[in-house]
Amino acid sequence: MRFLLNIIWVIFGGLALFLEYLLAGAVSFIFIITIPASIACFRIAGYVLWPFGRVVVDKPGAGAGSTFMNVVWFLVAGLWLSIGHIVTAAVQAITIIGIPLAIANIKLIPVTCFPFGKMVVSADQARFYNNPRGQQIFIGQ
């Protein structure tokens, strides 16, 4: 089922979003401070191209540097890419087949806006353990 959803996703919006991420990543290479944002953009582009069967989890040990880069990222590319997700989701939601794709598109917005301190893993490998403070810790390969 994941494979079929990913194929439908690529045809009905995933490829356009992927190209949008590649463009944003290329533009982010212009300034030295945004080079890490560019690398994050290319990392997310793979997730945006083939999202079903993968999940985003918090990266253990992400600190103040991730927070700073999330602010830079949001100003440089995150806001604009999230608008692309909203527009694509609105178009996908017009049809019944597109509704699950629109929902998946909306679920991509948080990682689009704030990608630092997150990592994309396979849904089969992702197992979560809620520690006493309520944080999610990734346990797996």
Secondary structure as a PSIPRED ss2 file (coil, helix, strand):
# PSIPRED VFORMAT (PSIPRED V4.0)

   1 M C   1.000  0.000  0.000
   2 R H   0.000  1.000  0.000
   3 F H   0.000  1.000  0.000
   4 L H   0.000  1.000  0.000
   5 L H   0.000  1.000  0.000
   6 N H   0.000  1.000  0.000
   7 I H   0.000  1.000  0.000
   8 I H   0.000  1.000  0.000
   9 W H   0.000  1.000  0.000
  10 V H   0.000  1.000  0.000
  11 I H   0.000  1.000  0.000
  12 F H   0.000  1.000  0.000
  13 G H   0.000  1.000  0.000
  14 G H   0.000  1.000  0.000
  15 L H   0.000  1.000  0.000
  16 A H   0.000  1.000  0.000
  17 L H   0.000  1.000  0.000
  18 F H   0.000  1.000  0.000
  19 L H   0.000  1.000  0.000
  20 E H   0.000  1.000  0.000
  21 Y H   0.000  1.000  0.000
  22 L H   0.000  1.000  0.000
  23 L H   0.000  1.000  0.000
  24 A H   0.000  1.000  0.000
  25 G H   0.000  1.000  0.000
  26 A H   0.000  1.000  0.000
  27 V H   0.000  1.000  0.000
  28 S H   0.000  1.000  0.000
  29 F C   1.000  0.000  0.000
  30 I C   1.000  0.000  0.000
  31 F C   1.000  0.000  0.000
  32 I H   0.000  1.000  0.000
  33 I H   0.000  1.000  0.000
  34 T H   0.000  1.000  0.000
  35 I H   0.000  1.000  0.000
  36 P H   0.000  1.000  0.000
  37 A H   0.000  1.000  0.000
  38 S H   0.000  1.000  0.000
  39 I H   0.000  1.000  0.000
  40 A H   0.000  1.000  0.000
  41 C H   0.000  1.000  0.000
  42 F H   0.000  1.000  0.000
  43 R H   0.000  1.000  0.000
  44 I H   0.000  1.000  0.000
  45 A H   0.000  1.000  0.000
  46 G H   0.000  1.000  0.000
  47 Y H   0.000  1.000  0.000
  48 V H   0.000  1.000  0.000
  49 L H   0.000  1.000  0.000
  50 W C   1.000  0.000  0.000
  51 P C   1.000  0.000  0.000
  52 F C   1.000  0.000  0.000
  53 G C   1.000  0.000  0.000
  54 R E   0.000  0.000  1.000
  55 V E   0.000  0.000  1.000
  56 V E   0.000  0.000  1.000
  57 V E   0.000  0.000  1.000
  58 D E   0.000  0.000  1.000
  59 K C   1.000  0.000  0.000
  60 P C   1.000  0.000  0.000
  61 G C   1.000  0.000  0.000
  62 A C   1.000  0.000  0.000
  63 G C   1.000  0.000  0.000
  64 A H   0.000  1.000  0.000
  65 G H   0.000  1.000  0.000
  66 S H   0.000  1.000  0.000
  67 T H   0.000  1.000  0.000
  68 F H   0.000  1.000  0.000
  69 M H   0.000  1.000  0.000
  70 N H   0.000  1.000  0.000
  71 V H   0.000  1.000  0.000
  72 V H   0.000  1.000  0.000
  73 W H   0.000  1.000  0.000
  74 F H   0.000  1.000  0.000
  75 L H   0.000  1.000  0.000
  76 V H   0.000  1.000  0.000
  77 A H   0.000  1.000  0.000
  78 G H   0.000  1.000  0.000
  79 L H   0.000  1.000  0.000
  80 W H   0.000  1.000  0.000
  81 L H   0.000  1.000  0.000
  82 S H   0.000  1.000  0.000
  83 I H   0.000  1.000  0.000
  84 G H   0.000  1.000  0.000
  85 H H   0.000  1.000  0.000
  86 I H   0.000  1.000  0.000
  87 V H   0.000  1.000  0.000
  88 T H   0.000  1.000  0.000
  89 A H   0.000  1.000  0.000
  90 A H   0.000  1.000  0.000
  91 V H   0.000  1.000  0.000
  92 Q H   0.000  1.000  0.000
  93 A C   1.000  0.000  0.000
  94 I C   1.000  0.000  0.000
  95 T C   1.000  0.000  0.000
  96 I C   1.000  0.000  0.000
  97 I C   1.000  0.000  0.000
  98 G H   0.000  1.000  0.000
  99 I H   0.000  1.000  0.000
 100 P H   0.000  1.000  0.000
 101 L H   0.000  1.000  0.000
 102 A H   0.000  1.000  0.000
 103 I H   0.000  1.000  0.000
 104 A H   0.000  1.000  0.000
 105 N H   0.000  1.000  0.000
 106 I H   0.000  1.000  0.000
 107 K H   0.000  1.000  0.000
 108 L C   1.000  0.000  0.000
 109 I H   0.000  1.000  0.000
 110 P H   0.000  1.000  0.000
 111 V H   0.000  1.000  0.000
 112 T H   0.000  1.000  0.000
 113 C H   0.000  1.000  0.000
 114 F C   1.000  0.000  0.000
 115 P C   1.000  0.000  0.000
 116 F C   1.000  0.000  0.000
 117 G C   1.000  0.000  0.000
 118 K E   0.000  0.000  1.000
 119 M E   0.000  0.000  1.000
 120 V E   0.000  0.000  1.000
 121 V E   0.000  0.000  1.000
 122 S E   0.000  0.000  1.000
 123 A C   1.000  0.000  0.000
 124 D C   1.000  0.000  0.000
 125 Q C   1.000  0.000  0.000
 126 A C   1.000  0.000  0.000
 127 R E   0.000  0.000  1.000
 128 F E   0.000  0.000  1.000
 129 Y E   0.000  0.000  1.000
 130 N E   0.000  0.000  1.000
 131 N C   1.000  0.000  0.000
 132 P C   1.000  0.000  0.000
 133 R C   1.000  0.000  0.000
 134 G C   1.000  0.000  0.000
 135 Q C   1.000  0.000  0.000
 136 Q E   0.000  0.000  1.000
 137 I E   0.000  0.000  1.000
 138 F E   0.000  0.000  1.000
 139 I E   0.000  0.000  1.000
 140 G C   1.000  0.000  0.000
 141 Q C   1.000  0.000  0.000
